[in-house]
């Protein structure tokens, strides 16, 4: 059944392009999360739930 569907698809190269884009974005997000330059912003975000008395977005 899968072969029948793929045989009717006119642009099989689009699947390859989509997979390459997905892999590039995935690697980019992994690099952004694990990069050492973001440690200060992550350590700041880690402390947000522990801070008392400050509300985000003007909630009362």
Buried (B, 14 or more C-beta within 10 A) or exposed (E): EEEEEEEEEEEEEEEEEEEEEEEEEEEEEEEEEEEEEEEEEEEEEEEEEEEEEEEEEEEE
